[in-house]
Amino acid sequence: MHIAIRKVGNSRGIVLPKAMLAQAGLDGVNVAAVAVEGGTIVLRKPPKAAREGWAQAAQAIAASGDDALVMGEFGNEGDEALTW
C-alpha cells in the first residue's frame, strides 16, 4: 500500500487507514510511540504507565469484600515508643 506524505505546517504527515490502525491495535489510541529503526519508521502502542489500572483493580477487590489482611494485625518492635 502506498500512502501520500502531506505537508502539515512546517512538517510532513500521513493519514493511516482505520483498518490498518485496528490491525496494529492502535484504533482508539490517541498517542503512539514512534521510532526510526534501520531506516524504517516504526509506530507502536506506547508502553503502559507504571501501576496503570491498579486503582480500579483495588476498588474492584474492595467492592467484592476480598480485601482482608492476609497476615492480620501485628506490631513492630519499638512501636509503643512512637507518638502519632
Secondary structure in CASP SS format (residue, H / E / C, confidence):
PFRMAT SS
TARGET T0000
AUTHOR 0000-0000-0000
METHOD secondary structure of the structure
MODEL  1
M C 1.00
H C 1.00
I C 1.00
A C 1.00
I C 1.00
R E 1.00
K E 1.00
V E 1.00
G C 1.00
N C 1.00
S E 1.00
R E 1.00
G E 1.00
I C 1.00
V C 1.00
L C 1.00
P C 1.00
K H 1.00
A H 1.00
M H 1.00
L H 1.00
A H 1.00
Q H 1.00
A C 1.00
G C 1.00
L C 1.00
D C 1.00
G C 1.00
V C 1.00
N C 1.00
V C 1.00
A C 1.00
A E 1.00
V E 1.00
A E 1.00
V E 1.00
E E 1.00
G C 1.00
G C 1.00
T E 1.00
I E 1.00
V E 1.00
L E 1.00
R E 1.00
K C 1.00
P C 1.00
P C 1.00
K C 1.00
A C 1.00
A C 1.00
R C 1.00
E C 1.00
G C 1.00
W H 1.00
A H 1.00
Q H 1.00
A H 1.00
A H 1.00
Q H 1.00
A H 1.00
I H 1.00
A H 1.00
A H 1.00
S C 1.00
G C 1.00
D C 1.00
D C 1.00
A C 1.00
L C 1.00
V C 1.00
M C 1.00
G C 1.00
E C 1.00
F C 1.00
G C 1.00
N C 1.00
E C 1.00
G C 1.00
D H 1.00
E H 1.00
A H 1.00
L C 1.00
T C 1.00
W C 1.00
END
